Amino acid sequence: MPTNIERDHVRRLVEEGAQLVDVLPAKEYAEAHLPGAISIPLKKLDHQTAQQIQKDRPVIVYCNDYT
């Protein structure tokens, strides 16, 4: 179930080992993404691309769209 979380909570989770997944298109990921985030564009998210995500660690999925 998706949950909105604040910046400080994100930092704490990442410090504790959570993974960051940026779901914006690759070009936008290349222009700006959070340090350590992996890129899995939402339109390409499937079983195969999701294999990049470690199942034993929490996952934070984000999309930083300014429009």
TORMARPA-780237 format. One record per atom (N, C-alpha, C): residue number from 1; residue in one letter; x, y, z. Coordinates in steps of 0.1 Angstrom, whole numbers. Atoms other than C-alpha are relative to their C-alpha. Example, Ala and Ser with C-alpha at 12.3 -4.5 7.8 and 13.67 -1.06 7.14 Angstrom:
residues 2
    nr   rest      c1      c2      c3
     1      A       9     -12       0
     1      A     123     -45      78
     1      A       9      12       0
     2      S      -9     -11       0
     2      S     137     -11      71
     2      S      -8      11       8
end
This chain:
residues 67
    nr   rest      c1      c2      c3
     1      M       8     -12       0
     1      M       0       0       0
     1      M       9      12       0
     2      P      -8     -13       0
     2      P      16      34     -10
     2      P      -3       9      12
     3      T       0      -9     -11
     3      T      23      58      18
     3      T       8      12      -3
     4      N      -8     -12       1
     4      N      33      94      16
     4      N       8       2      12
     5      I      -9      -3     -11
     5      I      63     103      37
     5      I       7      13      -2
     6      E      -8     -13       0
     6      E      82     135      46
     6      E      15      -3      -3
     7      R     -15       1       3
     7      R     118     142      36
     7      R       8      -6      11
     8      D      -8       5     -11
     8      D     132     136      71
     8      D      -2     -15       2
     9      H       3      14      -1
     9      H     115     102      72
     9      H       7      -8     -11
    10      V      -8       7      12
    10      V     130      93      37
    10      V      14      -1       4
    11      R     -15       0      -4
    11      R     165     103      50
    11      R       2     -11      10
    12      R      -2      10     -10
    12      R     161      81      80
    12      R      -1     -14      -5
    13      L       2      13       6
    13      L     148      51      60
    13      L      12      -4      -9
    14      V     -12       3       9
    14      V     177      54      35
    14      V      12      -3       9
    15      E     -11       3     -10
    15      E     202      56      64
    15      E      -1     -14       6
    16      E       2      13      -6
    16      E     186      24      77
    16      E       0     -11     -11
    17      G      -1      10      10
    17      G     190       7      43
    17      G     -11      -1     -11
    18      A      11       0      10
    18      A     159      15      22
    18      A       6       4     -14
    19      Q      -4      -3      14
    19      Q     163      16     -16
    19      Q      -9      11      -5
    20      L       7     -10       7
    20      L     153      46     -36
    20      L      -2      -4     -15
    21      V       3       3      14
    21      V     136      40     -70
    21      V      -7      12      -6
    22      D       5     -11       7
    22      D     130      69     -93
    22      D      -7      -5     -13
    23      V       8       6      11
    23      V     102      61    -118
    23      V      -3      10     -12
    24      L       1     -10      11
    24      L     106      92    -141
    24      L       7      -6     -12
    25      P      -7       4      12
    25      P     117      87    -177
    25      P      15       2       2
    26      A     -15       0      -1
    26      A     155      80    -181
    26      A       6      14      -2
    27      K      -6     -13       3
    27      K     162     115    -195
    27      K      -2       9      13
    28      E       2      -8     -12
    28      E     146     132    -164
    28      E       8      -5      12
    29      Y      -8       6     -10
    29      Y     164     108    -141
    29      Y      15       5      -2
    30      A     -14      -4       3
    30      A     197     117    -158
    30      A       2      15       4
    31      E      -1     -14      -3
    31      E     190     154    -153
    31      E       0       3      15
    32      A       1      -2     -15
    32      A     182     152    -115
    32      A      -6     -12       6
    33      H       6      11      -8
    33      H     177     123     -91
    33      H       7       0      14
    34      L      -5       1     -13
    34      L     183     116     -55
    34      L      13      -9       0
    35      P     -12       9      -1
    35      P     218     102     -46
    35      P      -3     -14       3
    36      G       2      15      -3
    36      G     218      64     -47
    36      G     -12      -6      -6
    37      A      12       6       6
    37      A     185      61     -65
    37      A       3      -8     -13
    38      I       0       8      12
    38      I     180      35     -92
    38      I     -11       5      -9
    39      S      10      -4       9
    39      S     161      43    -123
    39      S      -8     -12      -6
    40      I       9      10       6
    40      I     131      22    -133
    40      I     -12       8      -5
    41      P      11      -9       6
    41      P     109      44    -156
    41      P     -13      -8       2
    42      L      13       6      -3
    42      L      72      37    -147
    42      L      -5      -7     -12
    43      K       5       6      12
    43      K      64      29    -183
    43      K       7     -13      -4
    44      K      -8      12       3
    44      K      91       2    -183
    44      K       0     -10      12
    45      L       0       8     -13
    45      L      83     -12    -148
    45      L      -8     -13      -3
    46      D       6      13       2
    46      D      76     -49    -152
    46      D       8     -10       9
    47      H      -6      10      -8
    47      H      87     -82    -137
    47      H      16       0      -2
    48      Q     -14       1       3
    48      Q     121     -81    -154
    48      Q       7      12       6
    49      T      -7     -11      -5
    49      T     130     -45    -145
    49      T       0       1      15
    50      A       1       0     -14
    50      A     118     -50    -110
    50      A      10      -8       7
    51      Q     -11       8      -6
    51      Q     146     -75    -105
    51      Q      11       8       6
    52      Q     -11      -9      -6
    52      Q     169     -46     -97
    52      Q      -3       3      15
    53      I       4      -4     -14
    53      I     150     -41     -64
    53      I       3     -12       9
    54      Q      -3      10      -9
    54      Q     163     -61     -35
    54      Q     -12      -3       9
    55      K      12       4      -7
    55      K     134     -80     -19
    55      K       1       1      15
    56      D      -2       1     -15
    56      D     149     -80      16
    56      D       2      14       6
    57      R      -2     -14      -5
    57      R     151     -41      19
    57      R     -13       8      -4
    58      P      12      -9       3
    58      P     123     -15      21
    58      P       3       8     -13
    59      V      -1      -7      13
    59      V     116       4     -11
    59      V      -7      13       1
    60      I       6     -13       1
    60      I     109      41     -15
    60      I      -1       3     -15
    61      V       1      -4      14
    61      V      95      49     -50
    61      V      -5      14       0
    62      Y       4     -14       1
    62      Y      93      85     -60
    62      Y       0       5     -14
    63      C       1      -6      13
    63      C      85     107     -89
    63      C       0      15       2
    64      N      -2     -14      -3
    64      N      97     143     -88
    64      N      -4       8     -13
    65      D       6      -7      12
    65      D      74     160    -115
    65      D      -4      14       4
    66      Y       2     -14      -3
    66      Y      74     197    -114
    66      Y     -12       6      -8
    67      T      11      -5       8
    67      T      45     201    -139
    67      T     -13       0       8
end
